[in-house]
Amino acid sequence: MNCRRGDIVLVLFPDSNLRTSKRRPALIVQADRLDTGLPQVIVAMISSNLARAGHPSRLLVQAGPGSGLGLLMDSVIMTDNLATIHESEIDQVIGHFPHIAQLDIALRTTLAL
């Protein structure tokens, strides 16, 4: 599957216990054409739990017609909850998050860059 940074995808996202997972939307955060030779991609969890918003590592996004996000409801992109997943776990691309500069700021907060 051809995905690029900023794409919103449906994936099997692992829980923090690494024993269970849940099908959910996630945002591809890794660089395009990273070319590590491994069939994997780094993604950030997207949650519909708006109570998780408000931290500098998290981005509140508004879903709706014309947003292009492909999300069913307003959500929070959680750059403090990253996972490396096998490309085969990506079901489909459902939308795109165009605000890469905001994403970069949130990732800098998370990773202390």
N, C-alpha and C positions, 0 to 999 in steps of 0.2 A: 504494500500500500504506500502510495506517495503522500506523505504528510509533511507539513512544514511548520516552522515555529509560529505560534499564534493560532494554530488550528485547534478547534474544540472537537474532541473525539469521544466516542463511547468506548470504555475499556473495562476490563476486569481489574479493579484497583484493589491492591492488597490492604488489609487492615494492619494496624501497627503491630499486632501480635504475629504477623506473617504466617498465620495458620488459616485465616479466612479472608475472603475478599467479597467485593460487591460490584456489580455492574453499575457504572456511574459515568457522568461526563468528567473529562479531565482536559487540561490545557497543555499542549506540547510546548515545553520551555527550552529544549536543547537547540543548539545552533543548527541551522540548515547545513546539509552536507558535512556533518561532523566526521563521517567516514572512519569509524573505529574498527570496522570489519565485523562488528557484532550486530545481530538483528534485534536491537533494542532501542528504546527511546525513553527520554526523561520527561515525566509529566507532573503537573501540579493538580491536586485534587480540587474539584469544584463541588461545593455543598449548597444545598438550598436552605440550610439552617442559617438564617440571617443574624442570629445572635452571635455568630462567629465573626461578624464584621467588626471593624473598628480598630484593628491592629495594623500597624504600618506594613506588615508582611502580607496583608490580605487586601484584595480588591473587590469591592462591591460592584456588581454588574446588573444592569436593568435589562431583563428579557422583554420581549414584545415584538410585535410586527415591525419588520424593517430593521431590527437590530442586527441581523446577520449572525447572531450568536448560536442559534439553534437550540437554545435552552427553553424549557417550558415555563420557568418561573425565575424571578430575581434570585441571584445566587452570589456566592462568595468564592473567588479564586484564592486558594490557600497556598501561597508559595512556601509556607512553612511546613507543608505536608507534600513532599516530593516522593516519587517512586520511579524506579527504572523498571520498565515492563518490556516483555518480549513483543515484537511487532505483531505477532499473530494474535495477541490479546486485543488489538484494536478492531472493534466491530465496524465502525464507519466514522467518517468525518461528518459532523453535524453542523458546524459553523466555523467562524473565524473571529478572533479577538484582535481588533486592529490597533489597539493602544499599546504597542510594544514598549514605548518609553515609560509608561506607567508600570508595566510588567518588570522592566529592568530595575526600576526604583525599589519595587517590592522585593525582588530577588536580591538586590544589594543589601537590603535590611536583613533578610533571612540568612544570607551567607557572609555577612560582614565584609563585603567587598568595597 
